[in-house]
């Protein structure tokens, strides 16, 4: 017989599925949930909108330089041991060409906030990708820029923009970032991206230093207000050349619970099963999909630079060719009853 506790938890999960909101106390209750019914309802909700389709994005990590000094990141400006590189426009285009031949129809250009890549340079890169691959979506993940910069890149052909907010709580944000960075500006950028017309992605680390369950609920309420098309979350993983090198990695169960909560909170989200999740646990990405995620992001970067783009230690898949990554991921996704789809994998509107 089910315990009263399990019945209460299931009622809370059903309430989130029905109403797509909860009180702060109810969210905290679900964050600590140990009942796999949460994952069952998240899977059902994802499949209702996206079927058993998992969308594949081609990740191109094109610069490991960054002007910022975020305390958790291996690419932080203050890390004198970081291996730095920049890909040329031609190298980026070659990555896209190879990815297109492998079936990718979304390219994600990700890098540190590198002043070398001015608006003029980025507009040229985006324009040439758009001209060469008109059937593809172009996603940028290059940090905080001005409204004018975002608008120019959108007009050049970028469709989507990923900017993790990292934490919606100002006090927690200040513990993770240098004083010159602000939570308010990060949020401002996200709302400006939406205003311009991008499909927008935000997200945060689970188990980052000094994070509380209340902080995570702040993130959930912020996401509910922003209404992004994508949310990327993954466990905090320490890097040996940062101030947080001795901190404990994020918790797998809590990360999976948040993935499932996000799926029920905003059913139409595109949610990656991240590399960080696969680094924390060998089957982490599969577990993420079984908790409601529906995006994977194999690496299209040249093999000789992958081990240099280390946000955290022990990152997986740094030595595989792109074709190897795709074949391996397809087998693993199929093993849990899903299929990788060769398409742009667009966000789908949802009406409850």
URURUR-V405628 format. One record per backbone hydrogen bond with DSSP energy under -1.0 kcal/mol. CO is the residue of the C=O (numbers start at 0). NH is the residue of the N-H. E is the energy in kcal/mol with one decimal. If there is no record, write none. Layout:
CO:NH:E
CO:NH:E
//
This chain:
2:6:-2.0
3:7:-2.5
4:8:-2.3
5:9:-2.5
6:10:-2.1
7:11:-1.9
8:12:-2.5
9:13:-2.8
10:14:-2.1
11:15:-2.2
12:16:-2.3
13:17:-2.4
14:18:-3.0
15:19:-2.3
22:26:-2.3
23:27:-2.2
24:28:-1.9
25:29:-2.1
26:30:-2.3
27:31:-1.2
29:32:-1.6
34:37:-1.7
35:39:-2.0
36:40:-2.3
37:41:-1.7
38:42:-2.7
39:43:-2.4
40:44:-2.2
41:45:-2.5
42:46:-2.7
43:47:-1.7
45:49:-3.3
46:50:-1.6
49:52:-1.5
51:338:-2.4
53:340:-2.5
54:295:-2.7
57:107:-3.2
58:299:-3.4
59:61:-1.2
59:109:-2.4
61:86:-2.8
62:111:-1.5
67:76:-3.4
69:72:-1.2
72:75:-1.4
75:78:-2.2
77:79:-1.2
78:81:-1.2
84:63:-2.1
87:91:-2.3
88:92:-2.5
89:93:-2.2
90:94:-2.0
91:95:-2.0
92:96:-2.4
93:97:-2.5
94:98:-2.5
95:99:-2.8
96:100:-1.8
97:101:-1.2
98:103:-2.5
99:102:-1.1
104:136:-2.8
105:57:-2.9
106:138:-3.2
107:59:-3.2
108:140:-2.6
109:61:-1.7
111:113:-1.8
112:66:-2.2
113:116:-1.7
115:117:-1.7
117:121:-2.7
118:122:-2.9
119:123:-1.8
120:124:-2.2
121:125:-2.9
122:126:-2.6
123:127:-2.0
124:128:-2.1
125:129:-2.6
126:130:-2.3
127:131:-2.0
128:132:-2.3
132:135:-1.9
136:106:-2.3
137:158:-2.6
137:159:-2.1
138:108:-3.0
139:161:-2.9
140:110:-1.9
145:149:-2.5
146:150:-2.4
147:151:-2.3
148:152:-2.2
149:153:-2.1
150:154:-2.4
151:155:-1.5
152:157:-2.2
158:198:-2.2
159:139:-2.3
160:200:-2.7
164:166:-2.1
168:172:-2.7
169:173:-2.0
172:175:-1.1
172:176:-1.1
175:70:-1.8
177:180:-1.8
181:185:-1.8
182:186:-2.3
183:187:-2.3
184:188:-2.4
185:189:-1.6
186:190:-2.3
187:191:-2.2
188:192:-2.4
189:193:-1.8
190:194:-2.1
191:195:-2.1
192:196:-1.3
192:197:-1.9
198:160:-2.4
199:228:-1.9
199:229:-2.1
200:162:-3.2
201:231:-2.8
202:165:-2.5
203:233:-1.2
205:235:-3.0
207:210:-2.2
211:215:-1.7
212:216:-2.1
213:217:-2.1
214:218:-1.8
215:219:-2.2
216:220:-2.5
217:221:-2.3
218:222:-2.6
219:223:-2.2
220:224:-1.8
221:225:-2.9
222:226:-2.5
228:269:-2.2
229:201:-1.8
233:205:-2.5
235:249:-3.0
237:312:-1.8
238:241:-1.2
241:244:-1.6
243:246:-1.8
250:254:-2.1
251:255:-2.5
252:256:-2.7
253:257:-2.2
254:258:-2.1
255:259:-2.3
256:260:-2.6
257:261:-2.8
258:262:-1.9
259:263:-1.9
260:264:-2.5
261:265:-2.6
265:268:-2.0
269:230:-1.8
270:293:-2.7
270:294:-1.3
273:277:-1.7
274:278:-1.8
275:279:-2.2
276:280:-1.8
280:283:-2.5
282:286:-2.7
283:287:-2.2
284:288:-2.0
285:289:-2.2
287:292:-2.4
288:291:-1.7
293:54:-2.5
294:272:-3.0
295:56:-2.5
297:58:-2.7
301:304:-1.9
304:307:-1.7
305:308:-1.0
307:309:-1.3
310:73:-1.6
320:324:-2.4
321:325:-2.3
322:326:-2.4
323:327:-2.5
324:328:-2.4
325:329:-2.7
326:330:-2.0
327:331:-2.1
328:332:-2.6
329:333:-2.4
330:334:-1.5
332:335:-1.2
332:337:-1.9
333:336:-1.8
338:53:-2.7
340:342:-1.2
//
